[in-house]
Amino acid sequence: MMNNRVLVLLIALLFFACQAEKKSELLVIDVETGIENPGEILCSDFIGSFEYIPLETRDSCLIDGNPAVQILDNNLLVRTPNDCFLFDAKTGKFKTRIGKRGRGPGEYRQTIDLIDFDNSTVFFAGQNGDLLEYSLQNKFIKSIKIPTYNDGFENPSIPIAYTSYKNWIVCHFGNLTGTEKKFLMGINKSTGNADFIIPNKRIFEYNGLKISAKEVAFYRFNNEFYMKEDYNDTIYCMQDSLLIPHVVLSAGRFQLTHEMYWDKNVEETEFVTPGDVFETNNFLTFQYFYRKKPYFGLYSKKHQNVVVTEIENGLKNDIDNFVNFKPFMGITNHVLVGIADAYVVTEWFLKNSEKIDQLPPELQKLRNIKETDNPVVMIAKLKE
């Protein structure tokens, strides 16, 4: 009997030792020191080359400010709050508009960041909690109702971020009143049922409604899915309905926590919420706002160091000495995408006439762009 007890005790000690070892092995990136001592990041520090695709300008596909761009099946999917356009990824030629904003059958209320990369389809937010699925050929496929959706003022329950993961649409529910019980919900793409719910463990008493456009970012890396919440310093790997800690972005005293977010006396601009994470085999990048200015962070896995820099004017382009690069989002394991507004391109040519002849022929062609044209997509291929 005593031997059995000793055996059980040894097994328990071994288990906890393994758990502690796993926790100690978790990569912790010192973002706090980077915030205190910002440096300079050049494009050549992590980018090997740029590709520039000027988007065709027509009355039927005019793009307004701050579009989101994704690469899907040799296409550029360009999304604004009201429109979704498809362009050829090589030539920039306009191909089609996807979906239509309105209140009729199959029409959407707004565009959302939800793409099924495995099936090459795009989703939109419909009326009354519907998700509308379209093909890249602008064909309506189906509507999926979000379970428990409620957009009323009393106990609202509304997703504010989405991703397509295996056979699920994963929705993150905004904690609008402090009492939202759901954190993530996995909706089966085939049945529309909620196959799993990860509960929200941070419930607060709050008198009012606090609107947030986005609190969670999702990304892919090496065929795995990851999630980073604004008010949590940890990046999690999604394994079915489980969230496994992956990397810690330690902002220390600068991190805006859940409790601080709900405190009306906290000046949020004095704190940060590192997000928009992108990861490759060699680098991990992230972005945040500090004192109303945008910052970009670069962690080198090889050198195990992090540098952050202000990017209000973009990262200095020392690859081809053309316009600066403003990273927008990661597409695959080795590609970052940015947008160069047409007026930025025309201004560069006006101010750098002596450098034009030094540009490669494909960049010299961009001198014909007018400042009212659609933007130029910059595709950065990262160093491997």
C-alpha positions as CSV (number, residue, x, y, z in Angstrom):
1,M,0.0,0.0,0.0
2,M,2.8,2.4,1.0
3,N,4.6,1.6,-2.3
4,N,1.5,2.5,-4.3
5,R,1.3,5.8,-2.5
6,V,4.9,6.5,-3.2
7,L,4.4,5.6,-6.9
8,V,1.4,7.9,-7.2
9,L,3.4,10.7,-5.5
10,L,6.3,10.2,-7.9
11,I,4.0,10.3,-10.9
12,A,2.4,13.5,-9.7
13,L,5.7,15.2,-9.1
14,L,6.9,14.1,-12.6
15,F,3.7,15.6,-14.1
16,F,4.1,18.9,-12.5
17,A,7.8,19.0,-13.3
18,C,6.9,18.4,-17.0
19,Q,4.3,21.2,-16.9
20,A,6.8,23.6,-15.3
21,E,9.4,22.7,-18.0
22,K,6.9,23.3,-20.8
23,K,6.0,26.7,-19.3
24,S,9.6,27.7,-19.0
25,E,10.2,26.7,-22.7
26,L,7.5,29.2,-23.9
27,L,9.2,31.9,-25.9
28,V,8.9,35.3,-24.2
29,I,9.6,38.4,-26.5
30,D,10.6,41.5,-24.5
31,V,8.4,44.1,-26.2
32,E,8.6,46.3,-23.1
33,T,12.3,47.1,-23.7
34,G,11.5,47.8,-27.3
35,I,8.9,50.3,-26.4
36,E,11.2,52.1,-24.0
37,N,14.1,52.1,-26.6
38,P,12.6,52.2,-30.2
39,G,15.1,51.7,-32.9
40,E,15.3,51.6,-36.7
41,I,14.0,48.8,-38.9
42,L,15.0,48.8,-42.6
43,C,13.1,46.8,-45.1
44,S,16.3,44.8,-45.9
45,D,16.4,43.6,-42.3
46,F,13.8,41.0,-43.1
47,I,12.5,41.5,-46.7
48,G,14.2,40.0,-49.8
49,S,12.3,41.7,-52.6
50,F,9.2,43.7,-53.5
51,E,6.6,43.2,-56.2
52,Y,4.4,46.2,-57.1
53,I,0.9,45.7,-58.6
54,P,-1.0,48.9,-59.6
55,L,-4.7,48.2,-59.3
56,E,-6.8,49.1,-62.4
57,T,-8.9,52.2,-61.9
58,R,-12.5,52.1,-63.2
59,D,-15.7,53.8,-62.1
60,S,-17.0,50.3,-61.2
61,C,-14.1,49.5,-58.8
62,L,-13.0,52.7,-57.1
63,I,-11.3,52.0,-53.8
64,D,-11.6,54.4,-50.9
65,G,-9.3,54.8,-47.9
66,N,-7.6,52.0,-45.9
67,P,-8.5,48.9,-48.0
68,A,-7.7,45.4,-46.8
69,V,-5.9,43.1,-49.3
70,Q,-5.5,39.3,-49.4
71,I,-4.0,37.0,-52.0
72,L,-6.3,34.2,-53.0
73,D,-5.9,31.8,-56.0
74,N,-3.7,34.2,-58.0
75,N,-6.1,37.0,-57.2
76,L,-6.0,40.1,-55.1
77,L,-9.1,40.4,-52.9
78,V,-9.5,44.0,-52.0
79,R,-12.0,44.8,-49.3
80,T,-13.4,48.1,-48.0
81,P,-16.2,48.4,-45.4
82,N,-18.8,48.6,-48.2
83,D,-17.2,46.8,-51.2
84,C,-15.2,43.7,-52.2
85,F,-13.3,43.7,-55.5
86,L,-11.3,41.0,-57.2
87,F,-8.1,41.9,-59.2
88,D,-5.6,39.8,-61.1
89,A,-2.6,39.3,-58.8
90,K,-0.1,39.7,-61.6
91,T,-1.5,42.5,-63.8
92,G,-3.8,44.3,-61.3
93,K,-6.6,44.1,-63.9
94,F,-10.1,44.3,-62.4
95,K,-12.0,41.1,-62.6
96,T,-15.3,41.4,-60.7
97,R,-17.1,42.8,-57.7
98,I,-18.1,40.2,-55.2
99,G,-21.5,40.5,-53.5
100,K,-23.6,43.6,-53.2
101,R,-24.4,45.8,-50.2
102,G,-28.1,46.2,-49.5
103,R,-31.1,44.8,-47.6
104,G,-32.3,42.4,-50.3
105,P,-31.9,38.6,-50.6
106,G,-28.3,37.6,-50.7
107,E,-27.1,41.2,-50.1
108,Y,-24.8,42.1,-47.2
109,R,-24.8,44.6,-44.5
110,Q,-21.0,45.0,-44.5
111,T,-17.8,43.3,-45.5
112,I,-15.8,41.3,-42.9
113,D,-12.4,39.7,-42.7
114,L,-13.5,36.2,-43.3
115,I,-12.1,34.1,-46.1
116,D,-12.2,30.3,-46.5
117,F,-8.8,29.8,-48.1
118,D,-9.3,26.0,-48.4
119,N,-12.5,26.4,-50.5
120,S,-11.7,29.8,-52.1
121,T,-14.8,31.5,-50.8
122,V,-15.6,34.9,-49.2
123,F,-18.0,35.7,-46.4
124,F,-20.0,38.9,-45.6
125,A,-22.1,40.0,-42.7
126,G,-25.8,39.8,-43.7
127,Q,-28.9,41.0,-41.8
128,N,-29.8,39.7,-38.4
129,G,-26.7,37.7,-37.8
130,D,-26.4,35.9,-41.1
131,L,-23.0,35.1,-42.7
132,L,-23.3,35.1,-46.5
133,E,-20.9,32.9,-48.5
134,Y,-19.8,33.8,-52.1
135,S,-17.5,32.3,-54.6
136,L,-14.8,34.2,-56.4
137,Q,-17.0,34.2,-59.4
138,N,-19.5,36.3,-57.5
139,K,-22.0,33.4,-57.0
140,F,-24.0,33.3,-53.8
141,I,-23.5,29.9,-52.1
142,K,-25.4,29.9,-48.9
143,S,-26.3,31.7,-45.7
144,I,-25.2,30.6,-42.2
145,K,-27.0,31.9,-39.1
146,I,-24.8,32.8,-36.1
147,P,-26.3,30.9,-33.1
148,T,-27.2,33.2,-30.1
149,Y,-26.7,36.3,-32.2
150,N,-28.3,39.4,-30.6
151,D,-27.8,43.0,-31.7
152,G,-30.2,44.5,-29.3
153,F,-29.2,47.0,-26.6
154,E,-30.1,44.6,-23.8
155,N,-27.5,41.8,-23.5
156,P,-26.0,42.2,-27.0
157,S,-24.0,39.2,-28.3
158,I,-22.2,40.1,-31.5
159,P,-19.1,38.6,-33.2
160,I,-16.5,41.2,-34.1
161,A,-13.7,39.0,-35.5
162,Y,-13.8,35.8,-37.6
163,T,-11.5,33.2,-39.1
164,S,-12.1,30.0,-41.1
165,Y,-10.5,27.0,-39.3
166,K,-10.9,23.4,-40.6
167,N,-14.6,22.8,-40.9
168,W,-15.5,25.7,-38.6
169,I,-16.1,29.4,-38.8
170,V,-14.6,30.6,-35.6
171,C,-16.2,33.8,-34.2
172,H,-14.9,36.0,-31.4
173,F,-17.6,37.8,-29.5
174,G,-16.9,41.3,-28.3
175,N,-17.5,41.8,-24.6
176,L,-19.6,44.9,-25.2
177,T,-21.2,45.3,-21.8
178,G,-18.8,43.3,-19.7
179,T,-21.1,40.3,-19.4
180,E,-20.6,38.4,-22.6
181,K,-20.3,34.7,-21.7
182,K,-18.8,33.5,-25.0
183,F,-15.2,34.2,-26.0
184,L,-14.9,32.0,-29.1
185,M,-17.5,29.9,-31.0
186,G,-16.9,27.3,-33.6
187,I,-19.7,27.2,-36.1
188,N,-19.9,24.1,-38.3
189,K,-19.7,25.2,-42.0
190,S,-22.0,22.4,-43.1
191,T,-24.7,22.3,-40.4
192,G,-24.5,25.8,-39.0
193,N,-24.5,24.4,-35.5
194,A,-22.2,25.7,-32.7
195,D,-19.8,22.7,-32.3
196,F,-17.9,24.3,-29.5
197,I,-17.8,27.4,-27.3
198,I,-14.8,28.7,-25.4
199,P,-16.2,30.7,-22.5
200,N,-15.2,34.3,-21.6
201,K,-13.7,34.2,-18.1
202,R,-13.5,37.9,-17.8
203,I,-16.9,39.2,-16.7
204,F,-17.1,42.8,-15.4
205,E,-19.8,45.0,-14.0
206,Y,-20.1,47.9,-16.4
207,N,-22.8,50.5,-16.7
208,G,-23.0,51.1,-20.4
209,L,-21.9,49.8,-23.8
210,K,-18.3,49.8,-24.9
211,I,-17.8,49.4,-28.7
212,S,-14.6,47.9,-30.1
213,A,-14.0,47.2,-33.8
214,K,-11.6,44.4,-33.2
215,E,-10.1,42.7,-30.1
216,V,-8.6,39.5,-31.6
217,A,-6.3,38.7,-34.6
218,F,-5.9,35.3,-36.2
219,Y,-3.1,34.1,-38.5
220,R,-1.7,31.0,-40.1
221,F,1.8,29.6,-39.8
222,N,3.1,26.2,-41.0
223,N,-0.5,25.0,-41.5
224,E,-1.4,25.8,-37.9
225,F,-3.8,28.6,-36.7
226,Y,-3.0,31.1,-34.1
227,M,-4.8,33.8,-32.1
228,K,-3.7,36.9,-30.3
229,E,-6.1,38.9,-28.1
230,D,-5.5,42.6,-27.6
231,Y,-5.7,42.5,-23.8
232,N,-3.7,39.3,-23.3
233,D,0.1,39.1,-23.9
234,T,0.0,35.5,-25.1
235,I,-0.3,34.2,-28.6
236,Y,-2.3,30.9,-28.6
237,C,-2.2,28.0,-31.1
238,M,-5.7,26.7,-31.9
239,Q,-6.0,22.9,-31.6
240,D,-9.6,22.2,-32.3
241,S,-11.5,23.7,-29.3
242,L,-8.3,24.1,-27.2
243,L,-6.0,27.2,-27.0
244,I,-2.4,26.2,-26.4
245,P,0.1,29.0,-25.4
246,H,2.6,29.6,-28.1
247,V,4.5,32.9,-27.6
248,V,4.3,35.7,-25.1
249,L,4.6,39.3,-26.3
250,S,5.6,40.8,-23.0
251,A,4.8,44.5,-23.0
252,G,5.2,44.7,-19.2
253,R,4.0,47.9,-17.7
254,F,2.8,49.1,-21.1
255,Q,0.3,46.3,-21.6
256,L,-3.4,47.4,-21.6
257,T,-5.2,44.7,-19.6
258,H,-8.9,43.7,-19.5
259,E,-9.3,45.4,-16.2
260,M,-7.7,48.7,-17.4
261,Y,-9.8,48.6,-20.6
262,W,-13.0,48.7,-18.5
263,D,-11.6,51.4,-16.2
264,K,-13.0,54.8,-17.3
265,N,-10.1,56.5,-15.5
266,V,-7.3,54.8,-17.6
267,E,-5.8,56.8,-20.5
268,E,-5.6,54.0,-23.1
269,T,-3.2,55.9,-25.4
270,E,-0.5,55.5,-22.7
271,F,-0.7,51.7,-23.1
272,V,-0.4,49.2,-25.9
273,T,-2.1,46.1,-27.2
274,P,0.4,44.3,-29.5
275,G,-1.5,42.6,-32.3
276,D,-1.7,42.0,-36.1
277,V,0.9,39.2,-35.6
278,F,2.6,37.6,-38.5
279,E,5.1,34.7,-38.2
280,T,7.6,32.9,-40.4
281,N,10.3,30.4,-39.7
282,N,12.8,33.3,-39.2
283,F,10.7,36.3,-38.0
284,L,7.7,37.3,-35.9
285,T,6.2,40.7,-36.6
286,F,3.5,42.7,-34.7
287,Q,2.0,46.1,-34.6
288,Y,0.5,48.5,-32.1
289,F,-0.4,52.1,-31.4
290,Y,1.3,54.1,-28.7
291,R,0.3,57.7,-27.9
292,K,-1.8,57.6,-31.1
293,K,1.2,56.7,-33.3
294,P,1.6,53.4,-35.2
295,Y,4.5,51.1,-34.3
296,F,5.9,48.0,-36.0
297,G,7.9,45.3,-34.1
298,L,10.3,42.8,-35.6
299,Y,11.6,39.7,-33.7
300,S,14.4,37.7,-35.3
301,K,14.3,34.1,-34.3
302,K,17.8,33.6,-35.4
303,H,19.3,36.4,-33.3
304,Q,16.7,36.3,-30.6
305,N,16.2,40.1,-30.5
306,V,13.3,42.5,-31.0
307,V,13.3,46.0,-32.5
308,V,10.3,48.3,-32.6
309,T,10.0,51.5,-34.7
310,E,7.4,54.1,-35.5
311,I,5.8,53.6,-39.0
312,E,3.6,56.6,-39.5
313,N,5.6,57.2,-42.7
314,G,6.3,53.5,-43.3
315,L,9.6,51.5,-43.1
316,K,12.5,52.9,-45.1
317,N,12.6,51.0,-48.4
318,D,16.3,50.3,-49.0
319,I,15.4,47.3,-51.2
320,D,14.8,49.3,-54.4
321,N,14.9,52.8,-52.9
322,F,11.3,53.5,-53.9
323,V,8.3,54.4,-51.7
324,N,8.4,53.4,-48.0
325,F,6.6,50.2,-47.0
326,K,3.6,50.2,-44.6
327,P,3.0,46.5,-43.7
328,F,-0.7,45.7,-43.5
329,M,-1.1,42.0,-43.0
330,G,0.6,38.6,-43.5
331,I,-0.7,36.4,-46.3
332,T,1.4,33.2,-46.2
333,N,4.5,32.0,-44.3
334,H,6.8,34.3,-46.3
335,V,4.7,37.2,-47.7
336,L,3.6,40.5,-46.2
337,V,1.3,42.9,-48.0
338,G,1.1,46.7,-47.9
339,I,-0.6,49.5,-49.7
340,A,0.9,52.5,-51.4
341,D,-1.7,55.2,-52.1
342,A,-1.6,56.7,-55.6
343,Y,-0.8,60.2,-54.3
344,V,2.2,58.8,-52.4
345,V,3.6,57.3,-55.6
346,T,3.0,60.4,-57.6
347,E,4.6,62.5,-54.9
348,W,7.7,60.3,-54.9
349,F,8.2,60.9,-58.6
350,L,7.8,64.6,-58.2
351,K,10.3,64.8,-55.4
352,N,12.8,62.3,-56.7
353,S,13.2,63.1,-60.4
354,E,17.0,62.5,-60.2
355,K,16.4,58.9,-59.0
356,I,13.9,57.8,-61.7
357,D,16.5,56.5,-64.1
358,Q,18.0,54.3,-61.4
359,L,14.7,52.5,-60.9
360,P,14.1,49.2,-62.7
361,P,11.8,49.5,-65.8
362,E,8.7,48.0,-64.0
363,L,8.9,50.8,-61.4
364,Q,9.5,53.5,-63.9
365,K,6.1,52.6,-65.5
366,L,4.4,53.7,-62.3
367,R,5.2,57.4,-63.1
368,N,2.1,57.3,-65.2
369,I,-0.1,56.9,-62.2
370,K,-2.4,59.7,-61.3
371,E,-3.0,60.7,-57.7
372,T,-6.7,59.9,-58.0
373,D,-6.1,56.3,-59.2
374,N,-6.5,53.2,-57.2
375,P,-3.6,52.3,-54.9
376,V,-0.5,50.2,-55.7
377,V,-0.3,46.8,-53.8
378,M,3.2,46.1,-52.4
379,I,4.0,42.4,-51.9
380,A,7.0,41.9,-49.7
381,K,8.7,38.5,-50.0
382,L,10.5,37.9,-46.7
383,K,13.9,36.4,-46.3
384,E,14.0,32.7,-45.7
